């Protein structure tokens, strides 16, 4: 049984309903709370948690239960209540299932996964042992070592839930890597992939043939020295060398499952752009992202939130108010589109000496019979440059899934399609360096002639990685490090 259970209900679970669900453990279990009441826990007689329940979340965005759980939710708005059982305690897992079943029986709705519990009877859990207090103190963390925090996720999509977001913060605060373990067939949300960072953080996939492997690089892994790490090279070396290979491990074997690739014709259009606004009390955030969404899809984003599922309808004012309240601390957000056009963005808002910065990572998915809106990119770049304080933007195209989920198998890297430089950045470069580059085509000026931004076209063929060579030459040229021979 999964460690996580979720109740999807049309009515808000009131405190008495939650308490009734928690009493599935019987009157000998104790109820405690954490996070200023945001998490309620069912504990044993020693005060150690068996089951942790988050405060119900009101979801007003279509398609999130389908995207993250493959489940059919009640009509929006509905309530999403997550419970997590303590790892390794069978009775705790039964408690989680019975909690969700009781809750949905009282307020109406469904429990995920289907068949979570077939009984409303009290679960006997006498004499069980649970994780040590330092581990159990953070509900999402299952194993803690001196090097990493390990989270076990048995869900169809490993998403940046509030649980997992807390685990990321806890691990970072302790100077540890975060390693996420999931079964075969699970996919990763782009929000989690982008948040994993570098070594020793990893996404670890269980595999029948190779044991464990890194879902993003394919490197075969073993638990050693307090964390999952690549196995020593073997002979003969696998014909596919892991992208995670280093000078110390040049021949890291790659899992066979990672190499099983089927061409589907799906593609993704990925944009990364940075906006730098003057600090002003009248500043409204999110406008650049909304402009990009409208230019490329014809509609605004559907919803946003500080974790997944994205639960709030799209609102520039609410987004701005949240970032303002959190300043000078940074704000991280996830933004999603409508189910008909898969789109997902992450936004990081930070206060710097330059002003207020928005760093946006955005992707849209397209099937084999759909065209990427490449022709709209110059107009988008101009809108960002003239209305939203664009500093820079990189656009890539890649062969990857239309639904944007990240599978535990090889997907080709993105190939640069276009690059844009904001007007202020163009003005700061000496002479005509920004206009005269090693690229075969000159840049397209955007905005006012007296203070233009520039748009650079790149090959953008997802079957040809040579485009990265052109992009590197452009970056070296703009940075003033290109050799004289490479400059026309």
Secondary structure, DSSP 4 states (H G I P E B T S, - for coil): --SEEEEEESS---HHHHHHHHGGG-TTSEEEEEGGGTEEEEE-TTS-EEEEEEPPEEE-STTHHHHHHS-PPPSSSEEEEEEEEPTT-HHHHHHHHHHHHHHHHHH--EEESTTS-S--SPPP-TT-----HHHHTSTT--EE-SSEEEEE--SSEE---HHHHHHHHHHHHTT-EEEEEE-TT-EE-HHHHHHH-STT-EEEEEETTTEEEETTT-BEEEEETTEEEEPPP-SSPPSS--TT--SSSTT--B-TGGG-------EEEEEEEEEEEPP-TT---SHHHHHHHHHHHSS---EEESSSSP-EE--HHHHHHHHHHHTTS-EEEEEE--TTS-EEEEEEEEEETTEEEEEEEEEEEE-TT----GGGHHHHHHHHHHHS-EEEEEEEEE---TT--B-SS--PPPEEEEEEE-HHHHHHSSTTTTTS-SSSSPPEEES-GGG-EEEEE----TT-TTHHHHHHHHHHHHTT-S-GGG--
